[in-house]
Amino acid sequence: MQKIKLEKLYFNNKWQRPKSKKKFVNKTFENNLISLPLGNSKDILNAISSASLGEKKFSILSNKQKSKILEKISIKIKKNASILAKKEQLELGKGFLNAKKEMIACSNLWKHASKVIKKRKTKIFKKGKTKLLEIYEPVGIVALIVPWNFPMIVLSERLPYILAAGNSVLIKPSEYGSLSIQYFVNLINSVGLPKGTVNFITGDYKTGEQIIKNKSVNMISFTGSTSSGKKIYKNSSDSIKRLSLELGGKNPMVIFKDADLNKSCNDVIYSFLHNAGQCCVSGSRLFVDTKIFNKFTKLMGIKLKKIKNFQSTTTSHQYKKIKKIILKAIKDRIPIIYRNKTLFDDKRRIIYPIVFMPKNKKSYLDQEIFGPVLTINSFKNENILVKEMNNTKFGLSALIWTKNTEKALIIASKIKSGRIWINGNISQNYPDISIGGYKESGMNRETGASGINTYSEIKSIIINK
């Protein structure tokens, strides 16, 4: 058992002891104890004061200067990928190789943002003798609230674009996922960021609430549950803060009769089991053409039985929540297509994959479970299929398998989701395109060229001679 202490916060380009004397202690899946300060109102004011100074200095840098800084950060992440991966492995239960791949993906996101901002110019239009300008300006101070499932990935899908737009930032990681981000902040101390540009404060939901309600914070970037997103939406209304929210999902997947059965089965398993099912974009509702339903479920069962290594659930609270839902479904006699002989490993916080075939809707199965739980149903009619796929308050992602690309694109156009994979799986992520959700899965878009727009105010100027 290891005891790890995070004792300082970062503002004014220095690690400083907090005013708060309160600590939060996280007990990991391997019984490691990680303690960190519960930042209070005085700590928040210090960090915001630093961010205010940083925004003034950083926002006046040229796009070329910002691009160079982002590129330096990309290089630092790549060079330190193994150390960052080990931090997340220790705290979150990830496999080292998967965690290291994530760090390389993080580096690529920073590199992409550096290229995009380098090319960005003021838009100029001419209408006769009138000149029209469209100028992008920083929003100001952005509070970046990061979840525990993918701390560095979520941060890197947002922070390089926040900085590219010229903003300063106050990072508040989850109390269950702080180690990699703390190390990252230490890494970028020497890349030439003006004093106060990046600030780091630890704490729990109460710390987050105080940050959100502070009137000096101009924008909130939050990734997490829809219920938490709604609270942030409400708490931001008084000052009409800018918001970027990536929230929950109950993501549909569909396999048509002409799909490559072996590949689609592998993709389904990856897309509902990766990271112990703790992905916002995990596939959790599967629809299979009636004509191949029995063949597919038999193949899936064979493949699931061959899996030997399973990832632990990151938090004790999440483990108990998923376990309760599974036991409720079993008590209600929901038909089971696949299950392990052992359902749970309480010591290692492992939940083994289980596949239900509910005949009627159950509210506890219709919510975002955030674990290795899949529901499966057959379909005959494509119109009914689309209605069922859209029959949820969420709209984050979807997956489609068919050899008929034209058909896949027609179905994709009818699905109300922000990200759709055709004949692939959720491992495919590219900085070049935007991500985000429909309906209660959030608002605004991250990454891609629109990632910078999300964190910009757009000003139009009309010049007459």
C-alpha positions in Angstrom: 0.0 0.0 0.0 1.3 3.4 -1.0 0.4 6.7 0.7 0.6 9.7 -1.7 0.1 13.3 -0.6 -0.7 16.2 -2.9 0.0 19.1 -0.6 0.1 22.2 -2.9 -2.0 24.2 -5.4 -0.6 26.0 -8.4 -1.2 29.7 -9.2 1.0 32.6 -10.1 3.3 30.0 -11.7 4.2 28.6 -8.3 3.3 25.6 -6.2 1.8 27.1 -3.0 0.3 25.7 0.2 -3.4 26.1 0.4 -5.3 28.2 2.9 -7.6 25.2 3.5 -6.5 22.7 6.1 -9.0 20.1 5.0 -8.0 17.0 3.1 -9.7 14.5 0.9 -8.4 10.9 1.0 -9.1 8.6 -1.9 -8.7 4.8 -1.4 -7.9 3.2 -4.8 -8.8 -0.2 -6.0 -5.4 -1.5 -4.7 -5.8 0.2 -1.3 -3.4 3.1 -2.1 -4.3 6.2 -0.2 -4.1 9.5 -2.1 -4.7 12.7 -0.1 -5.2 16.1 -1.5 -6.3 19.6 -0.3 -9.9 20.5 -0.4 -9.5 24.0 -1.8 -11.7 26.6 0.0 -13.0 30.0 -1.0 -9.7 31.8 -0.2 -7.8 29.3 -2.4 -10.3 29.9 -5.2 -9.9 33.6 -4.9 -6.1 33.3 -5.1 -6.3 31.1 -8.2 -8.9 33.4 -9.9 -6.8 36.5 -9.1 -3.8 34.7 -10.7 -5.9 33.7 -13.7 -7.1 37.3 -14.2 -3.5 38.5 -14.4 -2.6 35.6 -16.7 -5.5 36.3 -19.1 -4.3 39.9 -19.6 -0.7 38.8 -20.4 -1.5 35.6 -22.4 -4.3 37.0 -24.6 -2.0 39.6 -26.2 0.4 36.9 -27.5 0.3 36.4 -31.2 -1.1 33.2 -32.7 2.4 32.2 -33.7 3.6 32.6 -30.1 0.7 30.6 -28.7 1.3 27.9 -31.4 4.9 27.5 -30.2 3.9 27.1 -26.6 1.3 24.5 -27.5 3.8 22.6 -29.6 6.3 22.5 -26.7 3.6 21.1 -24.4 2.8 18.4 -27.0 6.5 17.4 -27.0 6.7 17.3 -23.2 3.6 15.0 -23.0 5.1 12.6 -25.5 8.4 12.5 -23.7 6.8 11.9 -20.4 4.0 9.5 -21.6 5.2 6.6 -19.6 5.3 8.6 -16.3 1.9 10.1 -17.0 0.5 6.6 -17.8 1.8 5.2 -14.6 0.1 8.0 -12.6 -3.2 7.0 -14.1 -2.5 3.3 -13.7 -1.8 3.7 -10.0 -4.8 5.9 -9.3 -7.5 4.7 -11.8 -6.8 1.1 -12.4 -6.0 1.4 -16.1 -3.7 -1.0 -17.9 -0.3 0.6 -18.6 -0.3 0.1 -22.3 -3.8 1.6 -22.8 -2.9 4.5 -20.5 0.3 5.2 -22.5 -1.7 5.1 -25.8 -3.9 7.7 -24.3 -0.9 10.0 -23.5 0.3 9.8 -27.1 -3.3 10.7 -28.2 -3.1 13.7 -25.7 0.2 14.8 -27.3 -1.5 14.7 -30.8 -4.3 16.9 -29.6 -1.9 19.6 -28.4 0.0 19.3 -31.7 -3.3 19.7 -33.7 -4.3 22.8 -31.7 -0.9 24.4 -32.3 -1.3 23.9 -36.1 -4.9 25.2 -36.1 -4.1 28.4 -34.2 -1.0 29.1 -36.3 -3.2 29.3 -39.4 -6.1 31.3 -37.9 -6.6 34.8 -39.3 -9.2 37.5 -39.0 -12.0 37.0 -41.5 -12.3 39.9 -43.9 -15.2 40.4 -46.4 -15.9 43.3 -48.8 -19.4 44.5 -49.7 -18.8 47.3 -52.2 -17.0 50.1 -50.3 -17.9 48.5 -46.9 -15.4 46.2 -45.2 -16.6 43.5 -42.8 -14.4 42.0 -40.1 -15.0 38.9 -38.0 -12.6 38.8 -35.0 -12.1 36.0 -32.5 -11.3 37.1 -28.9 -10.8 35.2 -25.7 -13.8 34.6 -23.4 -11.5 35.3 -20.4 -11.1 33.0 -17.4 -12.2 29.4 -18.1 -12.8 26.9 -15.3 -11.9 23.4 -16.6 -13.6 20.7 -14.5 -12.2 17.3 -15.4 -13.7 13.8 -14.6 -11.9 10.8 -13.2 -12.4 8.3 -16.1 -9.9 9.9 -18.6 -8.3 12.9 -16.8 -5.5 13.6 -19.3 -7.6 12.8 -22.4 -10.4 15.1 -21.3 -8.0 17.8 -20.4 -6.2 17.6 -23.7 -9.4 17.6 -25.7 -10.1 21.1 -24.1 -7.1 22.9 -22.6 -5.0 23.3 -25.8 -8.0 24.9 -27.5 -8.8 27.0 -24.4 -5.2 28.4 -24.6 -5.2 28.7 -28.4 -8.2 31.0 -28.1 -6.1 33.2 -25.7 -7.9 32.4 -22.4 -6.4 31.7 -19.0 -7.6 28.6 -17.1 -8.4 27.3 -13.7 -8.1 23.5 -13.7 -10.1 21.5 -11.1 -9.6 17.8 -11.5 -11.8 15.1 -9.9 -10.8 14.2 -6.4 -10.5 10.6 -7.7 -8.3 11.5 -10.7 -5.7 14.2 -9.8 -2.2 12.6 -10.1 -1.6 12.8 -13.8 -2.9 16.3 -14.1 -0.8 17.5 -11.2 2.2 16.0 -12.9 1.2 17.6 -16.2 1.0 21.1 -14.6 4.4 20.6 -13.2 5.7 19.7 -16.7 4.5 22.8 -18.4 6.0 25.2 -15.8 8.9 25.8 -18.1 7.3 26.2 -21.6 7.0 30.0 -21.4 3.4 30.5 -20.3 2.9 34.0 -18.8 2.4 34.1 -15.1 -1.1 33.1 -14.1 -2.1 31.5 -17.4 -2.6 28.0 -16.0 -3.8 27.4 -12.4 -4.6 24.2 -10.6 -6.8 23.7 -7.6 -7.9 20.4 -6.0 -11.1 19.7 -4.1 -14.5 18.0 -4.2 -17.9 19.0 -5.6 -18.1 21.8 -3.1 -14.9 23.3 -4.4 -16.3 23.0 -7.9 -19.6 24.7 -7.0 -17.8 27.7 -5.5 -15.7 28.1 -8.7 -18.8 27.9 -10.9 -20.6 30.5 -8.9 -17.7 33.0 -8.9 -18.7 35.9 -11.1 -15.1 36.5 -12.2 -15.1 33.1 -14.0 -16.3 33.7 -17.6 -16.8 30.2 -18.8 -17.2 26.6 -17.5 -16.0 23.6 -19.3 -17.3 20.5 -17.7 -17.3 16.8 -18.5 -19.4 14.4 -16.4 -22.9 13.3 -15.6 -26.0 14.9 -17.0 -27.4 15.5 -13.5 -24.2 17.5 -12.5 -24.3 19.3 -15.9 -27.9 20.5 -15.1 -26.7 21.9 -11.8 -23.9 23.7 -13.5 -26.3 25.1 -16.1 -28.6 26.4 -13.3 -25.7 27.8 -11.2 -24.3 29.6 -14.3 -27.6 31.4 -15.2 -27.2 34.5 -13.0 -24.2 35.8 -14.9 -25.0 33.9 -18.2 -21.6 32.2 -18.2 -20.5 30.6 -21.4 -20.7 26.8 -21.1 -19.2 23.7 -22.8 -20.7 20.5 -21.4 -20.0 16.9 -22.4 -22.5 14.9 -20.4 -23.9 11.4 -20.1 -24.8 8.9 -22.8 -26.9 5.8 -23.4 -25.4 5.0 -26.7 -27.0 2.7 -29.3 -25.2 0.3 -31.6 -26.7 -1.6 -34.5 -25.6 -4.6 -36.5 -27.2 -5.2 -39.9 -27.5 -8.7 -41.4 -24.8 -8.0 -44.0 -22.2 -6.9 -41.5 -18.8 -8.6 -41.0 -20.0 -10.7 -38.0 -16.6 -11.4 -36.5 -15.3 -7.8 -36.7 -18.6 -6.3 -35.5 -18.6 -8.6 -32.5 -15.0 -7.6 -31.6 -16.0 -4.0 -32.0 -19.1 -4.3 -29.8 -17.1 -6.0 -27.0 -14.4 -3.3 -27.1 -17.0 -0.5 -27.2 -18.9 -1.7 -24.1 -16.0 -3.1 -22.1 -13.1 -0.6 -22.7 -12.0 1.1 -19.5 -14.4 -1.2 -17.5 -17.3 0.5 -19.4 -16.4 3.9 -17.9 -16.5 5.9 -21.1 -19.1 8.5 -21.9 -19.2 7.2 -25.5 -19.4 3.4 -24.5 -22.0 1.5 -26.5 -24.6 0.3 -24.1 -27.7 -0.6 -26.2 -27.3 -3.1 -29.0 -29.7 -3.8 -31.8 -29.1 -6.9 -34.0 -30.9 -7.9 -37.2 -33.3 -10.8 -36.4 -31.8 -12.9 -39.1 -28.4 -13.0 -37.5 -29.4 -12.5 -33.8 -28.8 -16.1 -32.6 -25.6 -16.5 -34.5 -24.3 -13.2 -33.2 -25.2 -13.8 -29.5 -23.6 -17.2 -29.7 -20.4 -15.8 -31.1 -20.3 -12.9 -28.6 -20.7 -15.4 -25.7 -17.7 -17.5 -27.0 -15.5 -14.3 -27.3 -16.5 -12.9 -23.9 -15.6 -16.3 -22.2 -12.1 -16.0 -23.6 -11.3 -12.7 -21.9 -9.1 -13.2 -18.9 -8.1 -9.7 -17.7 -10.7 -7.2 -16.5 -10.1 -3.6 -15.3 -11.2 -2.5 -11.9 -14.0 0.0 -11.4 -12.2 3.3 -10.5 -14.3 4.4 -7.5 -16.0 2.5 -4.7 -19.1 4.6 -5.2 -19.3 3.7 -8.9 -18.7 0.0 -8.1 -21.6 -0.1 -5.6 -23.9 1.7 -8.0 -23.3 -0.7 -10.9 -23.6 -3.7 -8.6 -26.9 -2.5 -7.3 -28.4 -2.1 -10.8 -27.2 -5.6 -11.9 -28.7 -7.2 -8.8 -32.0 -5.3 -9.3 -32.2 -6.5 -12.9 -31.5 -10.1 -11.8 -34.2 -9.8 -9.1 -36.7 -8.5 -11.7 -35.8 -11.6 -13.8 -34.6 -9.6 -16.8 -33.5 -12.3 -19.4 -29.7 -12.7 -19.5 -28.0 -13.4 -22.7 -24.5 -13.7 -21.2 -22.9 -13.6 -17.7 -19.8 -14.9 -16.0 -20.2 -17.5 -13.3 -18.8 -14.9 -10.9 -20.5 -11.5 -11.3 -18.4 -9.4 -8.9 -15.0 -9.3 -7.3 -15.5 -7.0 -4.3 -11.8 -7.1 -3.3 -10.5 -5.8 -6.6 -13.7 -3.8 -7.5 -14.2 -5.8 -10.8 -17.6 -6.2 -12.4 -17.6 -8.9 -15.0 -19.5 -8.2 -18.2 -23.2 -9.0 -18.3 -25.7 -8.8 -21.2 -29.4 -8.4 -20.6 -32.3 -8.7 -23.1 -35.1 -6.6 -21.5 -38.5 -7.1 -23.1 -39.9 -3.9 -21.6 -38.2 -0.6 -20.6 -36.7 -0.4 -17.1 -35.8 3.0 -15.8 -32.6 1.7 -14.0 -31.4 0.1 -17.3 -32.3 3.2 -19.3 -29.9 5.4 -17.3 -26.2 5.8 -17.9 -24.7 2.9 -16.0 -21.1 3.6 -16.8 -20.0 0.0 -16.4 -19.7 -3.3 -18.4 -23.4 -3.7 -18.8 -25.0 -4.2 -22.2 -28.7 -4.6 -23.3 -29.4 -6.3 -26.6 -32.6 -6.6 -28.7 -33.4 -7.8 -32.2 -35.0 -5.7 -35.0 -36.8 -6.3 -38.3 -38.0 -2.9 -39.4 -35.5 0.0 -39.9 -38.0 2.8 -39.2 -38.8 1.2 -35.8 -35.1 0.6 -35.3 -34.3 4.4 -35.7 -37.1 5.3 -33.3 -35.7 2.9 -30.7 -32.1 4.2 -31.2 -33.4 7.7 -30.6 -35.7 6.8 -27.8 -33.5 8.2 -25.0 -32.9 11.6 -23.5 -29.2 11.3 -24.4 -27.5 11.8 -27.8 -23.7 11.4 -27.4 -22.6 8.6 -29.7 -23.7 5.6 -31.8 -22.1 2.8 -33.8 -23.3 1.1 -37.0 -22.1 -2.1 -38.8 -23.0 -2.9 -42.4 -21.2 -3.4 -45.7 -23.6 -1.0 -47.3 -22.0 2.4 -46.6 -24.9 4.3 -48.3 -27.4 2.7 -45.9 -25.1 3.4 -42.9 -25.0 7.1 -43.8 -28.8 7.3 -44.2 -29.2 5.7 -40.7 -26.5 8.0 -39.3 -28.3 11.1 -40.7 -31.4 10.0 -38.7 -29.7 9.2 -35.4 -29.6 12.2 -32.9 -26.0 11.7 -31.7 -23.0 13.9 -31.9 -20.5 11.2 -32.9 -21.1 8.1 -35.0 -18.7 5.3 -35.9 -19.5 3.1 -39.0 -17.8 -0.3 -39.1 -15.4 0.8 -36.3 -15.2 1.1 -32.5 -14.8 3.8 -29.9 -11.0 3.6 -30.0 -11.0 5.7 -33.1 -10.6 9.4 -32.1 -9.2 12.1 -34.3 -8.3 15.7 -33.3 -9.4 17.0 -36.7 -13.1 16.6 -36.1 -15.4 18.0 -33.4 -16.9 16.0 -30.5 -19.9 16.7 -28.3 -23.5 15.6 -27.7 -27.2 16.2 -28.7 -30.1 16.6 -26.3 -29.1 16.0 -22.6 -25.6 14.8 -23.6 -24.4 18.4 -23.6 -23.8 21.6 -25.5 -21.0 23.0 -27.6 -18.2 21.1 -29.3 -14.6 20.3 -28.4 -11.5 19.6 -30.7 -11.4 20.2 -34.4 -11.4 23.8 -35.7 -14.6 24.4 -33.7 -12.7 23.6 -30.5 -11.2 27.1 -30.6 -14.5 28.7 -31.6 -16.1 27.2 -28.4 -13.7 29.1 -26.2 -13.9 32.4 -28.3 -16.1 35.4 -28.3 -16.8 36.4 -31.9 -16.9 40.1 -32.7 -18.2 41.6 -36.0 -16.9 45.0 -37.1 -18.4 46.9 -40.1 -16.2 49.6 -41.6 -17.5 52.3 -43.8 -15.3 54.8 -45.6 
